[in-house]
């Protein structure tokens, strides 16, 4: 299992190289596809999803392994089946690839069409920009829901390691389609595969684009099951009810909080169940009913935005780079840590992401959380790094970095306060 999952971790440097190239092209062309606060939060949500994945994978795949071991109908040639001829393994890969994409399509589609499932996926659609950082913007609990859809593959006898490997590459494919820098691919490619053009439609909040193009690698299932939509007028990105926050913890749970708050107001069990099981936004008439989607254009849609001091933005960027490096090391080293250490570091990473998100919103509480986070990070970093680096250097360097960070942060204390969000017109950046 870890070998398959590690493909995504190993791809992290490639992700950031491609993001850097796209950002450079964006700046040279002056297309303004990136905003600092949005990109940082996209990446923060990606970091958090990888951290939560360390804990979820213990539960996410247990059902697949159990069904494969006890209830599989046959045994397909796999990566550990040395007796299988090469052509049989390749054929199994192809069939499994189509199978994984088929069940991904149905999870993805139902995650848009069932309200409670939408809460496990909505995070990915909250960004009002469209660039490669959006590909990494993932909900922290999505894996706890999606794995159930792949269980038929275990019953059909597809080896767990091969399933996880194919699933990882299917996920990796979807990185490059989150860009506006590529217009159209050749017609034959557009007909069979998911592309940036198709996936821009999927992220659109334009009424005609909502709940379309759910494919992962392939677009053929959308064509087969009536959910395909060609990109036509310019796409406006985001969701119909903006969360208006840069706090990654809030962004992960805000939708569910609102949903269950409304469910608690239901006058009967039938309405409560319908609010959970029907499309997002369904409400009985006494709670306002179903609201029609509003037509939007880039000229009328206003994006969520906030302004912070330039020096504070640089501080957030530097701290994020540090936590990104630390998280990458944590992902590789997590298997060797005991549970208290593994959990403690994970909580420290999440706290960092939350405090940086709060600073992007000019929230004063974020200053105090960040200050405590800096003080807590120093001893944890010293304990974890002494075994892989010179203890003397680590003991000296970490406190210096902490003191410099505190000295950098403190002058901005008086600039932080509850602030009304500003909006920007989508095409006027």
DOSE-666445 format. One record per residue: residue in three letters; x, z, y of N, C-alpha, C in turn. Coordinates in steps of 0.001 Angstrom, whole numbers, padded with zeros to 6 digits, always signed. Example, Ala and Ser with C-alpha at 12.3 -4.5 7.8 and 13.67 -1.06 7.14 Angstrom:
2
ala+013190+007800-005690+012300+007800-004500+013200+007800-003300
ser+012850+007080-002250+013670+007140-001060+012900+007870+000030
***
This chain:
429
unk+000832+000000-001208+000000+000000+000000+000862+000000+001253
unk+001888+000841+001306+002722+000958+002494+003467-000340+002799
unk+003846-001107+001729+004544-002363+001943+003671-003343+002698
unk+002400-003372+002353+001490-004294+003027+001224-003868+004455
unk+000974-002588+004641+000672-002093+005973+001864-002282+006897
unk+003091-002171+006368+004279-002228+007203+004489-003594+007826
unk+003856-004667+007294+003990-005977+007925+003533-005925+009373
unk+002468-005208+009649+001966-005100+011010+002930-004302+011873
unk+003475-003211+011324+004452-002415+012071+005705-003236+012342
unk+006161-003996+011343+007350-004830+011508+007134-005920+012553
unk+005880-006326+012744+005578-007393+013704+005525-006901+015142
unk+005597-005594+015359+005477-005045+016718+006477-005676+017684
unk+007775-005797+017335+008695-006452+018281+008295-007888+018613
unk+007777-008612+017633+007327-009992+017872+006129-009999+018817
unk+005206-009052+018610+004060-008936+019517+004526-008813+020961
unk+005459-007904+021186+005882-007644+022564+006732-008780+023124
unk+007459-009481+022273+008176-010662+022735+007194-011719+023222
unk+006136-011953+022449+005139-012955+022831+004355-012514+024068
unk+004060-011220+024162+003400-010713+025369+004285-010947+026589
unk+005586-010686+026430+006523-010912+027528+006570-012372+027949
unk+006558-013284+026975+006566-014712+027287+005281-015108+028008
unk+004130-014622+027499+002861-014944+028146+002817-014392+029563
unk+003326-013182+029750+003349-012566+031081+004233-013363+032035
unk+005386-013830+031532+006278-014648+032362+005601-015950+032763
unk+004969-016607+031804+004247-017854+032096+003120-017597+033093
unk+002439-016469+032917+001351-016088+033817+001863-015944+035250
unk+002994-015300+035395+003551-015094+036731+004029-016414+037339
unk+004659-017267+036514+005155-018546+037030+004004-019450+037448
unk+002924-019429+036657+001761-020263+036972+000825-019606+037976
unk+001034-018315+038245+000182-017532+039147-001283-017568+038704
unk-001492-017438+037385-002846-017463+036841-003508-016090+036821
unk-002726-015031+036994-003262-013667+037090-004119-013275+035899
unk-003603-013495+034692-004302-013087+033480-004072-011612+033163
unk-003122-010988+033849-002773-009597+033566-003048-008707+034762
unk-003566-007520+034471-003602-006423+035438-002889-005237+034803
unk-002119-004507+035582-001287-003428+035061-002115-002386+034326
unk-003160-001860+034981-003931-000777+034365-004619-001243+033083
unk-005186-002434+033110-005869-002946+031924-004891-003148+030765
unk-003729-003722+031049-002750-003984+029987-002225-002690+029382
unk-001939-001702+030222-001440-000420+029712-002475+000231+028796
unk-003741+000179+029177-004786+000798+028359-005000+000012+027072
unk-004941-001318+027144-005022-002120+025920-003956-001682+024921
unk-002734-001572+025403-001622-001193+024534-001757+000259+024068
unk-002254+001124+024935-002457+002527+024553-003448+002629+023398
unk-004516+001853+023471-005505+001863+022396-004914+001300+021108
unk-004014+000334+021231-003325-000173+020054-002404+000856+019433
unk-001673+001579+020275-000808+002656+019792-001636+003707+019061
unk-002742+004106+019668-003604+005118+019054-004186+004672+017735
unk-004515+003384+017615-005090+002898+016360-004057+002923+015242
unk-002804+002654+015563-001747+002732+014548-001504+004172+014120
unk-001552+005081+015072-001359+006503+014752-002502+007017+013892
unk-003738+006720+014267-004882+007170+013468-004872+006525+012090
unk-004332+005305+012013-004273+004614+010733-003432+005341+009700
unk-002435+006099+010143-001604+006870+009215-002462+007857+008429
unk-003452+008417+009089-004309+009413+008438-005481+008745+007716
unk-006029+007686+008317-007186+007034+007715-006856+006340+006404
unk-005632+005837+006273-005332+005039+005084-005416+005862+003796
unk-005284+007178+003911-005410+008016+002724-006826+007984+002167
unk-007794+007712+003043-009194+007702+002630-009752+006281+002560
unk-009227+005412+003422-009788+004078+003553-009680+003288+002261
unk-008536+003388+001559-008304+002539+000404-008590+003216-000937
unk-008971+004488-000904-009191+005180-002170-010321+004520-002961
unk-011362+004072-002283-012469+003415-002970-012034+002127-003627
unk-011202+001346-002924-010727+000077-003486-009906+000337-004744
unk-008966+001255-004671-008138+001569-005838-008990+002083-006994
unk-009960+002926-006687-010792+003518-007744-011604+002429-008446
unk-012238+001559-007681-013042+000499-008284-012168-000463-009084
unk-011004-000778-008564-010101-001683-009269-009664-001076-010598
unk-009341+000194-010582-008846+000845-011802-009933+001048-012846
unk-011184+001280-012432-012227+001688-013368-013341+000661-013587
unk-013565-000232-012616-014764-001074-012724-014495-002566-012520
unk-013271-003002-012484-013027-004423-012274-013513-005227-013480
unk-014080-006394-013177-014653-007248-014211-013585-008073-014910
unk-012509-008356-014204-011394-009109-014756-010143-008701-014008
unk-009005-009274-014365-007757-008982-013661-007153-010288-013191
unk-007142-010474-011884-006570-011687-011313-005046-011571-011275
unk-004327-012693-011401-002862-012647-011275-002467-012018-009952
unk-001455-011140-009993-001082-010418-008787+000411-010383-008559
unk+000814-009645-007538+002225-009553-007171+003025-008758-008193
unk+002386-007858-008915+003107-007042-009895+002901-007551-011313
unk+002190-008668-011435+001954-009259-012751+003046-010286-013030
unk+004166-009838-013595+005323-010712-013796+005053-011803-014817
unk+004045-011637-015671+003749-012626-016713+002975-013821-016167
unk+002376-013684-014994+001565-014762-014434+002456-015887-013914
unk+002109-017157-014193+002881-018275-013640+002725-018349-012124
unk+003700-018950-011475+003721-019008-010015+002474-019693-009463
unk+002030-020783-010131+000867-021496-009615-000380-020627-009634
unk-000473-019720-010638-001642-018841-010737-001643-017815-009610
unk-000452-017308-009272-000346-016342-008176-000705-017010-006848
unk-000201-018236-006642-000501-018963-005406-001998-019235-005302
unk-002610-019663-006396-004047-019920-006391-004829-018645-006092
unk-004380-017541-006659-005038-016260-006388-004935-015905-004915
unk-003764-016148-004325-003585-015902-002895-004592-016705-002075
unk-004760-017970-002415-005663-018828-001655-007110-018336-001778
unk-007534-018043-003007-008898-017564-003230-009117-016224-002531
unk-008121-015344-002636-008241-014030-002000-008260-014157-000483
unk-007465-015063+000050-007450-015309+001489-008843-015690+001986
unk-009503-016598+001267-010864-017005+001642-011828-015830+001479
unk-011644-015059+000393-012507-013904+000165-012371-012848+001243
unk-011134-012537+001632-010905-011546+002683-011548-012007+003980
unk-011395-013299+004304-011966-013800+005548-013492-013809+005499
unk-014049-014068+004324-015503-014054+004158-016063-012658+004416
unk-015460-011651+003785-015980-010290+003968-015651-009744+005349
unk-014535-010204+005934-014250-009833+007324-015334-010378+008241
unk-015733-011623+008002-016788-012220+008823-018034-011349+008807
unk-018427-010880+007612-019656-010099+007533-019497-008712+008130
unk-018333-008094+007964-018141-006822+008669-018211-007048+010173
unk-017486-008064+010637-017391-008313+012077-018759-008654+012662
unk-019493-009485+011937-020820-009850+012426-021741-008635+012474
unk-021776-007846+011418-022664-006683+011391-022215-005608+012372
unk-020917-005560+012655-020433-004614+013665-020968-004960+015047
unk-021375-006214+015232-022007-006629+016487-023522-006494+016438
unk-024096-006477+015237-025543-006523+015111-026178-005209+014688
unk-025377-004226+014298-025887-002896+013939-025305-001894+014918
unk-026163-001195+015607-025746-000381+016741-024685+000660+016385
unk-024888+001388+015292-023933+002445+014964-022582+001855+014578
unk-022562+000665+013966-021299+000005+013643-020612-000541+014890
unk-021397-000938+015863-020838-001439+017122-019922-000393+017759
unk-020247+000867+017563-019409+001931+018100-018013+001947+017511
unk-017841+001369+016313-016526+001329+015688-015722+000111+016115
unk-016331-000773+016901-015680-002031+017258-015685-002314+018754
unk-016570-001653+019493-016789-001970+020898-015514-001885+021726
unk-014596-000991+021336-013349-000803+022082-012619-002134+022270
unk-012620-002954+021233-011880-004210+021288-012444-005165+022334
unk-013704-004976+022704-014351-005890+023640-014431-005345+025064
unk-013968-004141+025298-014151-003528+026612-013277-004134+027699
unk-012145-004706+027331-011268-005274+028355-011960-006419+029072
unk-011800-006446+030375-012388-007511+031183-011361-008588+031527
unk-010216-008517+030873-009212-009573+030934-009115-010198+029545
unk-008321-011264+029426-008122-011885+028115-006682-012369+028036
unk-005873-011592+027341-004478-011931+027131-004025-011285+025829
unk-002771-011450+025472-002297-010989+024168-002351-009480+023999
unk-002354-008715+025093-002480-007259+024930-003862-006882+024405
unk-004874-007725+024655-006229-007437+024172-006264-007465+022641
unk-005409-008285+022027-005357-008343+020567-004998-006989+019974
unk-004196-006215+020689-003744-004916+020191-004723-003799+020543
unk-005709-004107+021351-006709-003108+021750-007697-002917+020600
unk-007524-001857+019842-008329-001632+018646-008946-000233+018654
unk-010152-000133+018100-010825+001163+017977-010098+002019+016949
unk-010018+003291+017207-009217+004183+016363-009887+004483+015029
unk-011199+004294+014921-011905+004613+013678-012505+003386+012996
unk-012155+002191+013445-012763+001000+012846-012479+000905+011347
unk-011253+001253+010943-010890+001167+009533-011728+002052+008636
unk-012279+003113+009193-013114+004018+008393-014437+003373+008010
unk-014795+002269+008704-016052+001570+008421-015818+000238+007718
unk-014779-000479+008108-014602-001854+007631-014228-001940+006161
unk-013535-000935+005614-013005-001032+004252-014107-001212+003206
unk-015283-000681+003478-016380-000757+002504-016743-002209+002201
unk-016614-003086+003182-017029-004470+003014-016136-005233+002036
unk-014931-004742+001810-013997-005451+000937-014050-004981-000518
unk-014868-003995-000827-014895-003438-002184-015259-004456-003268
unk-016098-005462-002994-016349-006461-004051-015076-007137-004559
unk-014074-007252-003715-012823-007875-004144-012126-007043-005209
unk-012287-005719-005142-011723-004847-006180-012445-005068-007501
unk-013759-005204-007448-014540-005433-008669-014200-006795-009277
unk-013903-007781-008439-013515-009100-008937-012098-009111-009507
unk-011361-008008-009341-010063-007879-009985-008857-008309-009179
unk-008995-008347-007850-007840-008676-007021-006976-007433-006827
unk-005734-007551-007194-004786-006436-007161-004723-005795-005773
unk-004708-004467-005682-004694-003795-004384-003545-004223-003475
unk-002317-004338-004020-001187-004715-003171-001372-006108-002591
unk-001864-007041-003410-002105-008392-002910-003216-008387-001868
unk-004261-007609-002099-005355-007512-001129-004851-006999+000215
unk-004044-005943+000193-003545-005366+001435-002575-006315+002125
unk-001801-007070+001349-000880-008036+001933-001633-009159+002630
unk-002614-009736+001940-003414-010801+002538-004173-010277+003760
unk-004721-009061+003649-005436-008473+004778-004542-008287+005992
unk-003282-007910+005755-002342-007741+006859-002057-009061+007556
unk-001851-010120+006777-001577-011418+007386-002805-011985+008081
unk-003991-011666+007569-005210-012092+008253-005322-011416+009616
unk-004904-010147+009671-004888-009419+010942-003844-009997+011885
unk-002651-010294+011361-001580-010849+012186-001979-012188+012790
unk-002707-013001+012045-003127-014305+012556-003930-014149+013843
unk-004753-013124+013888-005679-012986+015006-005009-012569+016311
unk-003709-012278+016262-003009-011907+017492-002972-013077+018475
unk-002540-014251+018025-002264-015357+018935-003511-015968+019550
unk-004687-015718+018981-005907-016334+019516-006445-015586+020733
unk-005814-014483+021103-006236-013738+022295-005436-014198+023514
unk-005622-015433+023905-004895-015945+025059-005712-017001+025788
unk-005506-017082+027092-006089-018144+027906-005055-019231+028199
unk-003820-018987+027751-002744-019939+028036-002847-021200+027195
unk-003588-021139+026094-003790-022302+025219-005233-022756+025366
unk-005426-024023+025691-006782-024526+025894-007435-024883+024561
unk-007065-026025+023994-007666-026479+022733-006574-026892+021758
unk-006836-026673+020478-005987-027177+019415-006543-028536+018961
unk-005811-029260+018095-006355-030527+017583-007738-030345+016966
unk-008560-031380+017014-009966-031285+016603-010118-030788+015175
unk-009274-031282+014247-009405-030863+012846-009118-029373+012709
unk-008164-028864+013501-007810-027449+013460-008948-026608+014035
unk-009513-027079+015139-010631-026371+015769-011838-026290+014833
unk-011998-027289+013955-013154-027309+013069-013031-026281+011949
unk-011809-026025+011487-011602-025165+010320-011184-023753+010702
unk-010290-023631+011670-009666-022338+011958-010199-021720+013249
unk-010081-020398+013310-010356-019696+014556-009233-020001+015537
unk-009575-020218+016778-008604-020623+017792-008835-019829+019072
unk-007908-019903+020026-008145-019224+021307-009462-019628+021955
unk-009814-020906+021881-011072-021357+022483-012271-020696+021816
unk-012295-020694+020477-013406-020062+019759-013466-018566+020047
unk-012305-017923+020097-012318-016463+020230-012585-016029+021665
unk-012257-016883+022632-012663-016558+024005-014181-016446+024083
unk-014874-017355+023410-016331-017286+023352-016775-015945+022783
unk-016121-015514+021710-016498-014258+021055-016386-013068+022002
unk-015434-013109+022908-015242-012002+023851-016069-012171+025125
unk-016881-013206+025189-017636-013462+026403-018854-012576+026554
unk-019162-012229+027801-020363-011473+028113-021455-012398+028656
unk-021148-013685+028781-022178-014666+029115-023252-014625+028030
unk-024530-014619+028385-025590-014486+027368-025476-015458+026202
unk-025111-016714+026459-025039-017703+025380-023860-017444+024434
unk-022897-016640+024873-021709-016381+024055-021794-015082+023253
unk-022735-014216+023588-022793-012896+022949-023105-013028+021457
unk-022342-012305+020643-022516-012268+019177-022303-013637+018529
unk-021288-014347+018977-020933-015636+018393-019478-015608+017923
unk-019152-016508+016985-017780-016749+016526-017111-015481+015994
unk-017611-014987+014867-017121-013737+014287-015952-013929+013320
unk-015545-015151+013065-014506-015399+012079-013185-014738+012411
unk-012385-014506+011366-011056-013949+011546-010036-015061+011641
unk-009639-015602+010498-008735-016744+010465-009512-018055+010472
unk-010611-018098+009756-011419-019311+009635-012644-019246+010538
unk-013095-020415+010984-014329-020488+011769-015456-021099+010945
unk-015159-021479+009697-016144-022198+008881-017357-021341+008533
unk-017174-020020+008410-018327-019180+008061-019301-019076+009228
unk-018792-019114+010451-019692-019165+011608-020494-020457+011602
unk-019844-021548+011244-020554-022828+011181-021606-022801+010062
unk-021272-022158+008933-022183-022105+007797-023390-021221+008062
unk-023172-020083+008748-024229-019076+008883-024855-019027+010281
unk-024602-020049+011091-025341-020199+012341-024895-019334+013493
unk-023640-018865+013495-023172-018038+014602-022063-018727+015397
unk-021916-020046+015228-020865-020754+015957-021361-021175+017335
unk-020482-021042+018324-020779-021491+019680-019506-022099+020266
unk-019601-023314+020726-018483-023998+021367-018256-023429+022764
unk-016999-023368+023186-016680-022927+024544-017099-024019+025525
unk-017951-023641+026465-018450-024604+027446-018162-024092+028860
unk-019126-023412+029510-018806-022892+030830-017776-021768+030729
unk-017135-021461+031846-016050-020475+031868-016529-019123+031341
unk-015714-018515+030501-016074-017249+029865-015817-016092+030824
unk-016778-015168+030867-016600-013893+031560-016417-012831+030476
unk-015337-012063+030561-014971-011167+029471-015429-009734+029729
unk-015690-009020+028617-016067-007618+028718-017272-007316+027845
unk-018016-006268+028217-019254-005917+027535-020344-005739+028584
unk-021590-005719+028127-022710-005710+029069-022845-004386+029811
unk-022338-003300+029226-022385-001993+029884-020955-001475+030013
unk-020386-001641+031185-018982-001303+031383-018744+000213+031273
unk-017740+000637+030507-017456+002072+030395-016779+002653+031637
unk-016148+001816+032445-015521+002220+033705-014592+003416+033520
unk-013600+003230+032693-012621+004290+032433-011345+003676+031896
unk-010224+004379+032150-008939+004025+031539-008524+005072+030507
unk-009391+006018+030223-009081+007097+029281-009342+006613+027853
unk-008295+006442+027027-008500+005867+025692-009379+006716+024781
unk-009361+008029+024959-010216+008885+024143-011685+008661+024505
unk-011966+008613+025789-013327+008352+026261-013796+006961+025816
unk-012920+005987+025905-013285+004619+025543-013650+004504+024067
unk-013054+005327+023221-013343+005289+021793-014679+005925+021429
unk-015132+006877+022220-016304+007654+021802-017468+007600+022785
unk-017276+006955+023935-018331+006910+024952-019596+006240+024430
unk-019451+005138+023704-020639+004426+023219-021420+005283+022235
unk-020722+005857+021260-021402+006705+020284-022076+007895+020965
unk-021420+008471+021958-022015+009600+022662-023337+009226+023299
unk-023365+008074+023979-024607+007616+024598-025664+007274+023577
unk-025237+006657+022454-026184+006277+021414-026873+007501+020812
unk-026096+008494+020408-026694+009668+019769-027473+010532+020765
unk-027108+010448+022024-027898+011131+023053-029293+010520+023142
unk-029360+009181+023056-030659+008506+023068-031431+008746+021775
unk-030712+008751+020643-031365+009008+019356-032045+010372+019365
unk-031408+011348+020009-031984+012698+020077-033295+012725+020864
unk-033534+011695+021681-034761+011636+022476-035894+010911+021738
unk-035599+010383+020553-036624+009632+019811-037797+010528+019460
unk-038998+009975+019525-040209+010754+019253-040557+010782+017769
unk-039878+009946+016988-040136+009938+015552-038906+009413+014821
unk-038873+009641+013513-037722+009248+012702-037536+007737+012681
unk-038633+006995+012669-038547+005534+012628-037791+004988+013829
unk-038114+005487+015010-037424+005016+016211-035959+005437+016205
unk-035681+006621+015695-034296+007089+015626-033466+006183+014726
unk-034031+005839+013568-033324+004966+012631-033142+003572+013229
unk-034156+003072+013897-034067+001740+014497-033000+001682+015587
unk-032834+002759+016349-031796+002778+017371-030400+002727+016754
unk-030267+003261+015543-028981+003238+014847-028747+001921+014123
unk-029817+001316+013606-029662+000192+012687-029908-001177+013298
unk-030630-001244+014412-030877-002540+015032-029742-002890+015991
unk-029900-003988+016694-028833-004456+017571-028548-003449+018690
unk-027301-003382+019131-026977-002499+020259-027889-002784+021448
unk-028378-001723+022047-029270-001885+023199-030738-001766+022864
unk-031087-001770+021544-032505-001619+021222-032957-000196+021526
unk-034057-000080+022262-034663+001210+022569-036175+001052+022509
unk-036910+002079+022108-038376+002004+022168-038824+001915+023626
unk-040039+001470+023828-040544+001258+025189-040474+002529+026023
unk-040725+003692+025409-040725+004926+026208-039321+005351+026633
unk-038289+004687+026109-036922+004928+026568-036362+003734+027336
unk-037265+002879+027776-036837+001756+028605-036914+000405+027943
unk-037065+000383+026610-037174-000887+025909-035873-001667+025871
unk-035964-002903+025399-034795-003775+025298-034607-004504+026621
unk-033422-004379+027208-033129-005026+028473-032523-006403+028215
unk-033001-007426+028885-032451-008782+028682-031027-008870+029220
unk-030229-009754+028619-028870-009974+029109-028917-010691+030456
unk-028064-010274+031347-028014-010879+032673-027016-012035+032686
unk-027392-013095+033384-026461-014202+033566-025304-013748+034459
unk-024102-014136+034080-022921-013760+034852-022036-014986+035056
unk-021277-014945+036131-020278-015976+036404-019020-015261+036884
unk-017872-015940+036828-016660-015306+037357-016776-014928+038820
unk-017634-015611+039549-017782-015319+040972-018637-014073+041237
unk-019522-013725+040302-020432-012601+040534-020069-011355+039732
unk-019337-011522+038642-019000-010380+037791-017888-009567+038437
unk-018091-008256+038530-017115-007394+039171-016440-006504+038132
unk-015141-006608+038083-014353-005866+037107-014092-004447+037582
unk-013973-003559+036601-013589-002182+036909-012119-002158+037298
unk-011811-001442+038376-010425-001356+038826-010217-000066+039605
unk-008993+000425+039624-008628+001581+040447-007262+001307+041055
unk-006984+001949+042171-005699+001790+042846-004936+003116+042818
unk-003648+003042+042494-002792+004228+042499-001525+003922+043267
unk-000780+004980+043596+000476+004812+044312+001451+003991+043469
unk+002247+003166+044133+003190+002297+043431+004172+003118+042607
unk+004670+004209+043184+005620+005053+042462+005010+005664+041212
unk+003728+006013+041280+003049+006574+040122+002862+005505+039041
unk+002618+004271+039468+002500+003177+038501+003808+002992+037744
unk+004930+003057+038458+006230+002957+037791+006441+004126+036838
unk+006014+005307+037249+006128+006480+036374+005344+006255+035081
unk+004109+005793+035212+003269+005548+034034+003921+004512+033132
unk+004476+003464+033726+005118+002414+032930+006303+002972+032140
unk+007145+003743+032787+008319+004304+032109+007897+005250+030989
unk+006930+006123+031274+006475+007058+030244+005823+006314+029078
unk+005117+005235+029382+004500+004479+028300+005553+003812+027430
unk+006595+003273+028041+007682+002669+027262+008318+003716+026348
unk+008489+004938+026846+009066+006019+026040+008158+006345+024859
unk+006855+006501+025128+005931+006849+024038+005796+005688+023063
unk+005920+004470+023554+005861+003309+022667+007049+003305+021708
unk+008234+003562+022242+009410+003643+021382+009304+004788+020392
unk+008840+005942+020893+008680+007095+020013+007649+006854+018919
unk+006561+006177+019271+005518+005894+018279+006016+004931+017213
unk+006796+003940+017631+007352+002991+016658+008218+003718+015641
unk+009079+004612+016136+009882+005409+015216+009031+006294+014329
unk+007988+006859+014899+007074+007724+014142+006384+006963+013018
unk+005974+005719+013290+005285+004925+012273+006186+004650+011076
unk+007471+004445+011344+008409+004201+010243+008788+005486+009510
unk+008800+006612+010245+009283+007871+009657+008169+008767+009141
unk+006909+008406+009386+005791+009311+009097+005735+009741+007637
unk+006051+008815+006724+005964+009148+005299+006915+010267+004911
unk+007979+010431+005674+008947+011473+005351+008683+012801+006024
unk+007655+012873+006870+007335+014112+007575+006307+014915+006792
unk+006397+016240+006907+005355+017055+006292+004109+016990+007176
unk+002988+017473+006633+001718+017306+007341+001662+018015+008690
unk+002193+019218+008834+002175+019834+010168+002949+019020+011202
unk+004131+018517+010820+004919+017711+011753+004226+016391+012053
unk+003692+015756+011016+003007+014482+011177+001803+014626+012117
unk+001040+015694+011920-000146+015922+012746+000232+016292+014173
unk+001244+017137+014312+001667+017582+015638+002156+016432+016499
unk+002973+015555+015929+003481+014413+016687+002333+013472+017052
unk+001410+013267+016128+000258+012402+016405-000551+012946+017578
unk-000802+014236+017597-001562+014840+018700-000810+014720+020015
unk+000513+014830+019963+001322+014696+021172+001244+013272+021715
unk+001279+012290+020818+001165+010891+021245-000195+010636+021881
unk-001260+011109+021230-002611+010898+021765-002760+011586+023119
unk-002221+012793+023245-002290+013510+024523-001589+012726+025625
unk-000458+012126+025297+000260+011310+026273-000586+010135+026734
unk-001206+009458+025799-002043+008295+026141-003214+008706+027031
unk-003796+009866+026729-004931+010357+027527-004487+010727+028933
unk-003355+011414+029043-002897+011834+030377-002501+010632+031228
unk-001869+009622+030629-001507+008429+031389-002761+007670+031815
unk-003772+007629+030951-005041+007010+031326-005692+007739+032481
unk-005627+009073+032465-006175+009855+033563-005439+009615+034868
unk-004113+009463+034792-003342+009180+036003-003716+007817+036583
unk-004027+006845+035719-004475+005539+036203-005793+005636+036962
unk-006566+006684+036675-007846+006895+037365-007716+007851+038543
unk-006481+008260+038861-006262+009211+039959-006912+010561+039701
unk-007025+010964+038443-007668+012232+038115-006670+013389+038221
unk-007076+014418+038923-006158+015544+039118-005911+016309+037827
unk-006912+016364+036933-006701+017063+035667-005564+016425+034875
unk-005379+015109+035073-004343+014406+034326-002944+014893+034723
unk-002781+015330+035961-001483+015855+036391-001108+017083+035568
unk-002052+017990+035390-001752+019223+034657-001565+018945+033165
unk-002370+018038+032613-002198+017667+031205-000834+017022+030999
unk-000438+016154+031918+000850+015471+031796+002007+016450+031938
unk+001851+017405+032827+002904+018413+033010+003090+019225+031729
unk+002003+019673+031147+002084+020425+029886+002609+019545+028762
unk+002231+018276+028776+002702+017353+027743+004204+017173+027813
unk+004743+017047+029026+006192+016912+029185+006924+018146+028660
unk+006385+019323+028972+007012+020567+028515+006937+020708+026995
unk+005862+020212+026394+005718+020301+024943+006559+019261+024221
unk+006774+018120+024873+007507+017033+024226+008965+017397+023981
unk+009566+018098+024921+011004+018389+024835+011391+019097+023535
unk+010804+020251+023199+011209+020913+021951+010880+020102+020701
unk+009745+019391+020723+009377+018566+019559+010393+017453+019359
unk+010768+016783+020448+011739+015691+020354+013094+016200+019868
unk+013508+017353+020361+014800+017921+019933+014782+018211+018443
unk+013712+018819+017947+013622+019164+016528+013631+017924+015642
unk+012912+016881+016064+012791+015686+015226+014030+014802+015279
unk+014712+014769+016425+015822+013830+016599+017170+014397+016192
unk+017277+015710+016062+018578+016306+015734+019095+015836+014376
unk+018180+015478+013477+018614+015077+012138+019096+013630+012087
unk+018834+012839+013137+019245+011435+013114+020200+011085+014251
unk+020545+012024+015081+021460+011769+016197+022325+013000+016432
unk+023300+012854+017307+024199+013968+017636+023397+015114+018243
unk+023358+016272+017584+022534+017391+018079+022882+017805+019508
unk+024166+017776+019850+024578+018200+021192+024031+017243+022241
unk+024157+015942+021987+023664+014955+022948+022153+015079+023112
unk+021455+015234+021978+019998+015353+022012+019585+016596+022787
unk+020251+017708+022545+019918+018972+023200+020109+018897+024704
unk+021051+018085+025132+021304+017941+026571+020398+016863+027180
unk+020260+015717+026474+019566+014572+027048+018066+014798+027214
unk+017428+015405+026208+015973+015573+026268+015540+016451+027442
unk+016168+017624+027651+015771+018422+028821+016007+017695+030146
unk+017082+016899+030223+017347+016157+031459+016233+015135+031704
unk+015857+014406+030658+014772+013433+030793+013482+014122+031204
unk+013228+015299+030624+012016+016046+030954+012017+016485+032414
unk+013142+017015+032878+013232+017477+034265+013100+016320+035246
unk+013722+015180+034925+013598+014004+035792+012138+013544+035849
unk+011469+013555+034703+010065+013151+034667+009195+014082+035493
unk+009420+015383+035364+008634+016345+036150+008895+016147+037639
unk+010179+015961+037988+010522+015740+039396+009903+014470+039950
unk+009756+013468+039112+009128+012210+039518+007622+012382+039677
unk+007010+013165+038799+005561+013316+038796+005039+014204+039916
unk+005705+015318+040172+005190+016354+041076+004810+015835+042463
unk+005612+014966+043095+005236+014511+044444+003888+013802+044527
unk+003375+013343+043408+002106+012627+043432+000902+013543+043232
unk+001151+014849+043114+000061+015783+042845-001030+015702+043899
unk-000637+015622+045160-001635+015629+046227-002356+014294+046391
unk-001845+013250+045730-002534+011955+045810-003604+011814+044744
unk-003605+012745+043778-004544+012650+042660-005803+013425+042974
unk-006908+012781+042830-008195+013408+043093-009279+012551+042461
unk-010473+013124+042263-011569+012289+041778-011793+011126+042737
unk-011732+009911+042221-011847+008732+043079-012917+007793+042547
unk-013659+007224+043465-014652+006230+043073-013934+004965+042628
unk-014338+004383+041505-013690+003155+041051-013941+002012+042013
unk-012921+001201+042192-013080-000006+042979-013346-001159+042031
unk-013958-002192+042530-014231-003375+041707-013527-004569+042296
unk-013235-005527+041448-012655-006768+041910-013477-007900+041340
unk-013644-008955+042128-014324-010128+041615-013443-010771+040561
unk-014037-011212+039494-013292-011638+038308-012225-012679+038620
unk-012484-013623+039526-011513-014689+039746-010757-014528+041062
unk-010830-013337+041644-010205-013131+042956-009094-012117+042897
unk-008176-012310+041946-007079-011367+041777-005815-011918+042405
***
